[in-house]
Amino acid sequence: MALEGVLLGMGNPLLDISAVVDEDFLKKFDIQLNNAILAEDKHKSMYDEMAAKYNVEYIAGGATQNSIRVAQWMLQVPGATSYIGCIGKDKFGEEMTKNSKQAGVNVHYYEDENTPTGTCAVCVVGGERSLIANLSAANCYKVDHLKQPENWALVEKAKYFYIAGFFLTVSPESIQLVAEHAAANNKGLHDEPFCTIYLRVLQGSTGESSAVYGLCFWK
């Protein structure tokens, strides 16, 4: 099909673990309502306890993966979108893979055998929520995985690429390879830090446009 593999995303996959919890759970792990933080050592055991204690919902998340899943839903063509990132070789990684495939996304994860899958606890109390993200394996992607023939084939097949800025601290070499390929083959790339030298047309919200104008033109 013409749309198969048309969009490729690369980013930090996080398994969202969402549940309605109680005040005692928040107090135990020192969680504030309506907050979004990175996990500390005191939160590390929280994810397994949350999964064991509450009726949790698993969602394949992370900023880029969320966008790819929405695009897949809009296109309504199985395998129209692909996604690359790093997960752990564990139960949460298996859940992530299952969830993404059920959404119709063609996922090619790099599995790190020594680091657990990245997770994001979504703790809901009284209609308010708190997010605690543990990046873990999401930080461990290697460019060698992208260079493997079965994965690079996704790059060659795609016409559009979406890579959020979060991935810049993980594997800039991978982003550079995709950027060079996109420029050489007249393909669409979204990734602010690497776009400038390959840019033809730039679009964004009013706030984003104002920020770019201020950085580039206003003194």
FENGI-V331753 format. One record per residue. N is the residue number from 1. SS is DSSP state (h for helix, s for strand, l for the rest). Layout:
[[N	SS] [N	SS]]
This chain:
[[1	l] [2	l] [3	l] [4	l] [5	l] [6	l] [7	s] [8	s] [9	s] [10	s] [11	l] [12	l] [13	l] [14	s] [15	s] [16	s] [17	s] [18	s] [19	s] [20	s] [21	l] [22	l] [23	h] [24	h] [25	h] [26	h] [27	h] [28	h] [29	l] [30	l] [31	l] [32	l] [33	l] [34	l] [35	l] [36	s] [37	s] [38	s] [39	l] [40	l] [41	h] [42	h] [43	h] [44	l] [45	l] [46	h] [47	h] [48	h] [49	h] [50	h] [51	h] [52	h] [53	h] [54	l] [55	l] [56	l] [57	s] [58	s] [59	s] [60	s] [61	s] [62	l] [63	h] [64	h] [65	h] [66	h] [67	h] [68	h] [69	h] [70	h] [71	h] [72	h] [73	h] [74	h] [75	h] [76	l] [77	l] [78	l] [79	l] [80	l] [81	s] [82	s] [83	s] [84	s] [85	s] [86	s] [87	s] [88	s] [89	l] [90	l] [91	h] [92	h] [93	h] [94	h] [95	h] [96	h] [97	h] [98	h] [99	h] [100	h] [101	h] [102	h] [103	l] [104	l] [105	l] [106	s] [107	s] [108	s] [109	s] [110	s] [111	s] [112	s] [113	l] [114	l] [115	l] [116	l] [117	l] [118	l] [119	s] [120	s] [121	s] [122	s] [123	s] [124	s] [125	s] [126	l] [127	l] [128	s] [129	s] [130	s] [131	s] [132	s] [133	s] [134	s] [135	l] [136	h] [137	h] [138	h] [139	h] [140	h] [141	l] [142	l] [143	h] [144	h] [145	h] [146	h] [147	h] [148	l] [149	h] [150	h] [151	h] [152	h] [153	h] [154	h] [155	h] [156	h] [157	h] [158	l] [159	l] [160	s] [161	s] [162	s] [163	s] [164	l] [165	h] [166	h] [167	h] [168	h] [169	h] [170	l] [171	l] [172	h] [173	h] [174	h] [175	h] [176	h] [177	h] [178	h] [179	h] [180	h] [181	h] [182	h] [183	h] [184	h] [185	l] [186	l] [187	l] [188	s] [189	s] [190	s] [191	l] [192	h] [193	h] [194	h] [195	h] [196	h] [197	h] [198	h] [199	l] [200	l] [201	l] [202	l] [203	l] [204	l] [205	l] [206	h] [207	h] [208	h] [209	h] [210	h] [211	h] [212	h] [213	h] [214	h] [215	h] [216	h] [217	l] [218	l] [219	l]]
